[in-house]
């Protein structure tokens, strides 16, 4: 009986070490002298070296792109995104969605040319993919637009994050970004009247979006990222409103 008990205990210990009693949604993958912890739902376009070398703590998880985040916050974000998508389908909104990526080169880029988009030269990001720089968005007065911005970065959020801010005509963009800082989350409250629409900040692996009605007055409206130094680096463009 004693030997049987020992064997049973050893079996339970082995099962526990293998994760049968506390299954983990990620796998330790050996990468040279260390391990990277890769989630089961890994984004196939992200290399192993982009995933953390430490395991997430209690209440945390690893995102498909390799960020350790609070599980509750991630689940809420996914729920909100799903609800927004379903709402759009249910109401049959005639909204044109423009998918934009913010890069470590401090540029707004798109994956391909699209209707109503004016693009420039191609740039390559750390994942080996090439994107086209976004220079202009062309829209009609009163058109409904949705800007969906994601960030693709190798840097920590405090060093690299992006937003998308559309300013009214005649606004001094340089003065606006001069008033933006980490303390006001890069949206100065004293300049809110200058903004037509803006997203929140998105760090690596995050996506933010904003839906708005294009102004009725034709002309050029500047959009930009107000994170520190990004405007100066060229993270800007124009919304061209014309009938």
VOBA-1610 file (N, C-alpha, C; in pm, whole numbers, padded with zeros to 5 digits, always signed):
BEGIN
Unk+00083-00120+00000Unk+00000+00000+00000Unk+00087+00126+00000Unk+00196+00119+00077Unk+00284+00235+00084Unk+00343+00268-00053Unk+00389+00162-00121Unk+00449+00182-00254Unk+00344+00235-00351Unk+00222+00182-00341Unk+00113+00228-00429Unk+00085+00377-00405Unk+00086+00413-00275Unk+00061+00554-00242Unk+00169+00644-00298Unk+00294+00599-00288Unk+00404+00678-00341Unk+00390+00696-00491Unk+00354+00586-00559Unk+00338+00592-00703Unk+00226+00687-00743Unk+00117+00682-00669Unk+00004+00772-00699Unk+00044+00917-00678Unk+00114+00943-00568Unk+00159+01079-00539Unk+00254+01130-00646Unk+00346+01039-00688Unk+00440+01078-00792Unk+00367+01107-00923Unk+00263+01027-00950Unk+00185+01049-01072Unk+00116+01183-01071Unk+00058+01218-00953Unk-00008+01348-00941Unk+00093+01462-00958Unk+00211+01444-00901Unk+00314+01548-00910Unk+00358+01568-01054Unk+00375+01455-01126Unk+00414+01463-01266Unk+00306+01531-01348Unk+00181+01494-01325Unk+00070+01552-01399Unk+00062+01702-01374Unk+00085+01740-01248Unk+00079+01882-01214Unk+00191+01959-01284Unk+00311+01899-01287Unk+00424+01968-01351Unk+00403+01983-01501Unk+00328+01889-01559Unk+00299+01895-01701Unk+00180+01985-01733Unk+00114+02035-01629Unk+00008+02132-01650Unk-00131+02074-01664Unk-00149+01944-01626Unk-00281+01885-01641Unk-00382+01948-01546Unk-00338+01989-01426Unk-00430+02046-01329Unk-00439+02197-01343Unk-00344+02257-01405Unk-00345+02401-01426Unk-00291+02429-01566Unk-00369+02391-01670Unk-00320+02403-01807Unk-00286+02548-01841Unk-00172+02566-01904Unk-00128+02700-01939Unk-00147+02721-02090Unk-00203+02835-02128Unk-00229+02860-02270Unk-00107+02909-02345Unk+00010+02863-02305Unk+00133+02901-02373Unk+00237+02790-02354Unk+00341+02796-02435Unk+00444+02693-02434Unk+00581+02757-02424Unk+00669+02697-02346Unk+00808+02744-02337Unk+00885+02690-02457Unk+00936+02779-02539Unk+01009+02741-02660Unk+01156+02779-02642Unk+01243+02680-02650Unk+01385+02706-02632Unk+01440+02785-02749Unk+01516+02889-02717Unk+01573+02976-02820Unk+01716+03008-02779Unk+01806+02916-02810Unk+01946+02934-02771Unk+01965+02906-02623Unk+02010+03004-02548Unk+02039+02986-02406Unk+01920+03018-02317Unk+01805+03047-02375Unk+01690+03085-02294Unk+01561+03038-02361Unk+01451+03056-02289Unk+01319+03020-02340Unk+01238+03145-02370Unk+01151+03133-02468Unk+01048+03234-02494Unk+00913+03166-02469Unk+00823+03239-02405Unk+00691+03184-02374Unk+00593+03229-02481Unk+00545+03132-02560Unk+00465+03159-02679Unk+00321+03112-02657Unk+00222+03201-02675Unk+00082+03163-02652Unk+00031+03068-02759Unk-00070+02991-02723Unk-00127+02896-02818Unk-00189+02965-02938Unk-00236+03089-02918Unk-00298+03164-03028Unk-00202+03263-03091Unk-00077+03227-03094Unk+00029+03314-03148Unk-00004+03364-03289Unk+00025+03492-03312Unk+00017+03550-03445Unk+00133+03492-03528Unk+00101+03423-03635Unk+00203+03352-03713Unk+00304+03447-03777Unk+00270+03575-03786Unk+00361+03670-03847Unk+00463+03728-03750Unk+00456+03685-03624Unk+00546+03738-03521Unk+00651+03632-03487Unk+00778+03670-03491Unk+00887+03576-03465Unk+00895+03535-03319Unk+00954+03419-03294Unk+00967+03365-03158Unk+01038+03464-03065Unk+01139+03532-03116Unk+01217+03623-03032Unk+01138+03745-02985Unk+01016+03765-03038Unk+00934+03878-02997Unk+00852+03846-02872Unk+00853+03718-02830Unk+00772+03677-02715Unk+00856+03684-02588Unk+00789+03704-02474Unk+00862+03729-02348Unk+00945+03611-02302Unk+01049+03643-02226Unk+01135+03539-02169Unk+01096+03509-02025Unk+00989+03574-01978Unk+00936+03542-01845Unk+00789+03506-01858Unk+00742+03424-01768Unk+00603+03383-01770Unk+00514+03494-01714Unk+00389+03501-01763Unk+00298+03601-01707Unk+00264+03566-01562Unk+00237+03668-01483Unk+00202+03647-01343Unk+00054+03619-01327Unk+00008+03608-01204Unk-00134+03584-01178Unk-00219+03696-01238Unk-00324+03657-01307Unk-00412+03756-01368Unk-00358+03818-01495Unk-00248+03763-01546Unk-00189+03815-01669Unk-00191+03710-01779Unk-00166+03753-01901Unk-00163+03662-02015Unk-00066+03719-02120Unk-00035+03635-02217Unk+00050+03677-02329Unk-00040+03694-02451Unk-00035+03810-02514Unk-00118+03835-02631Unk-00060+03762-02753Unk-00137+03748-02860Unk-00088+03681-02981Unk+00037+03745-03040Unk+00061+03872-03007Unk+00179+03940-03062Unk+00292+03954-02961Unk+00277+03895-02840Unk+00389+03886-02748Unk+00393+03984-02633Unk+00282+04049-02602Unk+00279+04142-02489Unk+00218+04073-02366Unk+00274+04099-02248Unk+00213+04052-02124Unk+00119+04161-02075Unk-00010+04126-02065Unk-00112+04223-02026Unk-00202+04161-01920Unk-00283+04246-01858Unk-00383+04197-01764Unk-00492+04122-01841Unk-00523+04001-01796Unk-00621+03919-01867Unk-00756+03987-01875Unk-00801+04046-01765Unk-00932+04110-01762Unk-00939+04226-01861Unk-00832+04305-01868Unk-00830+04418-01959Unk-00832+04372-02105Unk-00756+04266-02133Unk-00752+04212-02270Unk-00889+04158-02310Unk-00951+04083-02222Unk-01082+04026-02253Unk-01186+04135-02275Unk-01178+04243-02196Unk-01271+04354-02213Unk-01248+04423-02347Unk-01121+04438-02384Unk-01088+04501-02512Unk-01143+04418-02628Unk-01125+04286-02619Unk-01174+04199-02726Unk-01327+04200-02733Unk-01390+04204-02615Unk-01536+04209-02610Unk-01589+04337-02673Unk-01525+04448-02639Unk-01566+04578-02693Unk-01551+04581-02845Unk-01439+04527-02894Unk-01415+04524-03038Unk-01520+04438-03109Unk-01552+04324-03048Unk-01653+04234-03108Unk-01790+04299-03110Unk-01825+04367-03000Unk-01955+04434-02992Unk-01964+04546-03093Unk-01854+04618-03111Unk-01852+04727-03208Unk-01870+04673-03350Unk-01804+04560-03377Unk-01816+04498-03509Unk-01957+04451-03535Unk-02016+04385-03435Unk-02153+04335-03450Unk-02252+04449-03465Unk-02229+04556-03392Unk-02318+04672-03401Unk-02316+04729-03541Unk-02195+04737-03598Unk-02183+04789-03733Unk-02257+04702-03834Unk-02248+04569-03817Unk-02317+04478-03907Unk-02468+04490-03892Unk-02513+04500-03765Unk-02656+04503-03737Unk-02722+04629-03791Unk-02654+04741-03780Unk-02714+04867-03824Unk-02693+04894-03972Unk-02607+04813-04033Unk-02583+04831-04175Unk-02519+04965-04207Unk-02437+05014-04117Unk-02372+05144-04136Unk-02293+05147-04266Unk-02310+05256-04339Unk-02233+05273-04462Unk-02106+05350-04429Unk-02019+05287-04351Unk-01896+05350-04305Unk-01778+05293-04383Unk-01695+05382-04434Unk-01572+05338-04499Unk-01464+05325-04393Unk-01409+05206-04384Unk-01307+05179-04284Unk-01169+05185-04349Unk-01080+05258-04283Unk-00942+05271-04332Unk-00849+05214-04225Unk-00779+05109-04260Unk-00686+05044-04168Unk-00547+05104-04184Unk-00496+05159-04075Unk-00367+05226-04075Unk-00276+05160-03972Unk-00149+05153-04001Unk-00049+05100-03907Unk+00049+05210-03871Unk+00081+05219-03742Unk+00185+05309-03695Unk+00312+05230-03671Unk+00426+05279-03719Unk+00550+05202-03715Unk+00656+05267-03627Unk+00762+05191-03602Unk+00876+05244-03526Unk+00949+05354-03602Unk+00929+05361-03734Unk+00990+05468-03813Unk+00912+05599-03798Unk+00808+05595-03713Unk+00723+05712-03688Unk+00655+05758-03817Unk+00585+05664-03878Unk+00512+05690-04001Unk+00375+05621-03995Unk+00276+05681-04061Unk+00149+05615-04085Unk+00164+05537-04216Unk+00131+05408-04215Unk+00143+05328-04336Unk+00018+05243-04355Unk+00001+05195-04479Unk-00107+05103-04512Unk-00047+04985-04586Unk-00121+04874-04585Unk-00067+04753-04649Unk-00072+04760-04800Unk-00170+04833-04853Unk-00183+04841-04998Unk-00256+04968-05038Unk-00245+05003-05165Unk-00318+05118-05215Unk-00468+05088-05209Unk-00546+05190-05182Unk-00690+05171-05176Unk-00762+05291-05231Unk-00890+05275-05256Unk-00970+05385-05310Unk-00972+05501-05210Unk-00943+05619-05261Unk-00945+05737-05176Unk-00821+05754-05091Unk-00717+05678-05119Unk-00591+05690-05045Unk-00479+05731-05139Unk-00397+05824-05095Unk-00278+05863-05170Unk-00158+05816-05089Unk-00076+05732-05149Unk+00036+05672-05078Unk+00169+05716-05139Unk+00274+05696-05061Unk+00408+05734-05107Unk+00501+05616-05115Unk+00624+05635-05074Unk+00726+05532-05085Unk+00699+05415-04991Unk+00767+05306-05017Unk+00751+05184-04938Unk+00857+05181-04827Unk+00815+05134-04709Unk+00911+05114-04601Unk+00895+04972-04548Unk+01004+04917-04495Unk+01001+04780-04443Unk+01013+04786-04291Unk+00929+04709-04223Unk+00930+04708-04077Unk+01011+04588-04026Unk+01026+04580-03894Unk+01111+04477-03835Unk+01066+04335-03866Unk+00937+04317-03897Unk+00888+04182-03927Unk+00911+04141-04072Unk+00981+04226-04147Unk+01014+04194-04285Unk+00909+04232-04387Unk+00794+04285-04342Unk+00688+04323-04435Unk+00708+04466-04483Unk+00664+04491-04605Unk+00672+04625-04662Unk+00534+04691-04660Unk+00534+04818-04630Unk+00410+04896-04624Unk+00428+05024-04704Unk+00316+05084-04742Unk+00318+05210-04815Unk+00287+05325-04720Unk+00365+05431-04728Unk+00340+05548-04645Unk+00209+05613-04688Unk+00128+05650-04588Unk-00001+05713-04615Unk+00017+05865-04612Unk-00013+05929-04725Unk+00002+06074-04735Unk-00131+06148-04726Unk-00232+06093-04793Unk-00361+06161-04797Unk-00477+06062-04792Unk-00587+06109-04734Unk-00715+06039-04739Unk-00813+06132-04809Unk-00876+06085-04912Unk-00972+06167-04986Unk-01114+06122-04948Unk-01199+06219-04917Unk-01335+06187-04872Unk-01433+06293-04921Unk-01560+06258-04916Unk-01666+06350-04956Unk-01726+06417-04833Unk-01776+06539-04848Unk-01840+06606-04735Unk-01953+06521-04678Unk-01955+06506-04547Unk-02060+06430-04481Unk-02042+06279-04484Unk-01935+06230-04545Unk-01910+06086-04551Unk-01876+06033-04412Unk-01916+05909-04387Unk-01883+05844-04260Unk-01753+05766-04275Unk-01656+05795-04189Unk-01527+05727-04193Unk-01498+05660-04060Unk-01432+05548-04068Unk-01379+05483-03948Unk-01229+05466-03968Unk-01152+05521-03877Unk-01007+05504-03879Unk-00972+05397-03777Unk-00908+05292-03823Unk-00866+05183-03734Unk-00714+05177-03736Unk-00656+05213-03622Unk-00510+05227-03612Unk-00452+05119-03523Unk-00352+05049-03572Unk-00278+04952-03490Unk-00131+04993-03488Unk-00064+04953-03383Unk+00077+04985-03369Unk+00161+04859-03385Unk+00266+04871-03464Unk+00360+04762-03488Unk+00496+04812-03439Unk+00543+04756-03327Unk+00662+04812-03265Unk+00744+04707-03193Unk+00872+04735-03176Unk+00961+04654-03095Unk+00992+04722-02962Unk+00934+04837-02939Unk+00967+04917-02822Unk+00856+04914-02717Unk+00893+04950-02595Unk+00796+04955-02486Unk+00701+05072-02506Unk+00578+05062-02449Unk+00476+05166-02471Unk+00522+05307-02437Unk+00602+05321-02330Unk+00645+05456-02293Unk+00743+05516-02394Unk+00800+05430-02478Unk+00893+05477-02580Unk+00828+05489-02718Unk+00725+05409-02743Unk+00663+05410-02875Unk+00516+05375-02867Unk+00431+05471-02897Unk+00288+05449-02909Unk+00237+05551-03010Unk+00118+05527-03064Unk+00065+05615-03168Unk-00082+05647-03145Unk-00123+05763-03190Unk-00264+05795-03201Unk-00288+05858-03337Unk-00414+05887-03368Unk-00450+05953-03494Unk-00541+06068-03458Unk-00496+06188-03489Unk-00569+06309-03453Unk-00597+06390-03579Unk-00725+06422-03601Unk-00764+06503-03715Unk-00796+06644-03665Unk-00722+06743-03717Unk-00739+06882-03675Unk-00830+06958-03771Unk-00893+07059-03718Unk-00979+07145-03799Unk-00893+07229-03893Unk-00957+07285-03995Unk-00885+07370-04088Unk-00831+07493-04016Unk-00713+07534-04056Unk-00656+07656-04002Unk-00585+07640-03869Unk-00588+07521-03810Unk-00522+07499-03682Unk-00371+07487-03703Unk-00295+07549-03619Unk-00150+07540-03625Unk-00109+07405-03564Unk-00073+07311-03650Unk-00042+07175-03604Unk+00079+07173-03512Unk+00178+07254-03541Unk+00298+07256-03457Unk+00264+07306-03317Unk+00180+07408-03307Unk+00140+07459-03176Unk+00059+07353-03101Unk-00020+07277-03175Unk-00099+07172-03110Unk-00008+07067-03048Unk+00088+07015-03124Unk+00174+06910-03071Unk+00267+06964-02962Unk+00299+07093-02969Unk+00381+07151-02862Unk+00308+07147-02728Unk+00174+07153-02734Unk+00095+07150-02611Unk+00064+07008-02565Unk+00093+06910-02649Unk+00066+06770-02615Unk+00183+06712-02536Unk+00151+06633-02433Unk+00257+06574-02350Unk+00206+06446-02286Unk+00298+06374-02222Unk+00260+06252-02153Unk+00158+06282-02043Unk+00172+06398-01978Unk+00083+06434-01867Unk-00062+06448-01911Unk-00087+06493-02035Unk-00226+06506-02082Unk-00261+06399-02185Unk-00184+06290-02183Unk-00206+06177-02274Unk-00203+06223-02420Unk-00125+06327-02447Unk-00100+06379-02580Unk-00223+06438-02648Unk-00326+06468-02566Unk-00443+06541-02615Unk-00464+06659-02519Unk-00407+06775-02549Unk-00418+06889-02458Unk-00562+06937-02444Unk-00612+06945-02322Unk-00750+06984-02298Unk-00778+07126-02346Unk-00675+07210-02348Unk-00693+07347-02391Unk-00708+07360-02542Unk-00683+07248-02615Unk-00689+07252-02761Unk-00795+07157-02816Unk-00886+07108-02731Unk-00985+07011-02777Unk-01076+07068-02885Unk-01099+07199-02882Unk-01186+07263-02983Unk-01122+07256-03122Unk-00991+07232-03127Unk-00920+07223-03255Unk-00931+07085-03320Unk-00987+06988-03246Unk-00990+06849-03291Unk-01125+06813-03350Unk-01124+06752-03466Unk-01246+06698-03525Unk-01270+06555-03476Unk-01164+06476-03472Unk-01174+06337-03425Unk-01036+06290-03382Unk-01032+06199-03286Unk-00903+06141-03246Unk-00923+06005-03181Unk-00826+05919-03199Unk-00825+05790-03131Unk-00751+05806-02999Unk-00753+05699-02918Unk-00666+05692-02803Unk-00528+05647-02848Unk-00439+05626-02752Unk-00305+05579-02782Unk-00304+05427-02798Unk-00226+05378-02892Unk-00210+05234-02913Unk-00062+05199-02907Unk-00026+05110-02817Unk+00110+05058-02810Unk+00116+04928-02891Unk+00232+04865-02892Unk+00252+04741-02968Unk+00142+04639-02940Unk+00084+04586-03047Unk-00019+04484-03034Unk-00158+04538-03007Unk-00172+04668-02993Unk-00302+04727-02964Unk-00361+04794-03088Unk-00494+04798-03092Unk-00567+04864-03201Unk-00669+04958-03142Unk-00675+05078-03194Unk-00775+05176-03152Unk-00848+05224-03277Unk-00969+05276-03258Unk-01044+05322-03374Unk-01134+05439-03336Unk-01173+05514-03436Unk-01265+05625-03418Unk-01351+05637-03544Unk-01481+05657-03525Unk-01572+05682-03636Unk-01619+05826-03629Unk-01630+05892-03742Unk-01670+06032-03742Unk-01729+06069-03878Unk-01795+06181-03881Unk-01852+06235-04004Unk-01756+06338-04063Unk-01723+06322-04187Unk-01633+06414-04256Unk-01696+06554-04258Unk-01618+06659-04232Unk-01672+06796-04234Unk-01739+06828-04367Unk-01838+06915-04362Unk-01909+06955-04483Unk-01828+07053-04567Unk-01739+07127-04503Unk-01662+07228-04576Unk-01545+07165-04649Unk-01541+07178-04783Unk-01428+07123-04859Unk-01296+07188-04819Unk-01188+07116-04842Unk-01056+07170-04812Unk-00964+07064-04756Unk-00851+07109-04701Unk-00750+07020-04645Unk-00755+07025-04493Unk-00754+06909-04432Unk-00753+06895-04286Unk-00635+06807-04249Unk-00553+06854-04159Unk-00431+06780-04125Unk-00459+06674-04019Unk-00403+06553-04041Unk-00405+06451-03936Unk-00261+06420-03897Unk-00245+06375-03772Unk-00110+06356-03720Unk-00112+06262-03600Unk+00006+06220-03559Unk+00026+06150-03432Unk+00088+06252-03337Unk+00028+06267-03218Unk+00075+06370-03125Unk+00171+06317-03020Unk+00212+06189-03031Unk+00314+06135-02940Unk+00444+06214-02961Unk+00525+06222-02855Unk+00643+06308-02859Unk+00732+06283-02981Unk+00760+06390-03053Unk+00852+06395-03167Unk+00799+06329-03294Unk+00682+06267-03291Unk+00635+06196-03409Unk+00592+06290-03521Unk+00530+06401-03485Unk+00491+06499-03587Unk+00616+06551-03660Unk+00718+06584-03583Unk+00842+06634-03643Unk+00909+06530-03732Unk+00888+06402-03700Unk+00948+06295-03780Unk+00868+06265-03906Unk+00754+06331-03923Unk+00675+06313-04045Unk+00553+06226-04031Unk+00508+06202-03908Unk+00389+06119-03888Unk+00266+06209-03898Unk+00231+06238-04022Unk+00126+06335-04051Unk+00073+06312-04192Unk-00037+06375-04226Unk-00093+06365-04360Unk-00212+06459-04370Unk-00285+06451-04481Unk-00401+06537-04502Unk-00526+06458-04537Unk-00637+06502-04479Unk-00768+06457-04522Unk-00817+06561-04622Unk-00836+06518-04746Unk-00881+06608-04852Unk-01031+06590-04871Unk-01107+06694-04840Unk-01252+06687-04852Unk-01294+06760-04980Unk-01356+06684-05069Unk-01401+06742-05195Unk-01523+06666-05245Unk-01610+06736-05312Unk-01734+06675-05363Unk-01703+06582-05479
//
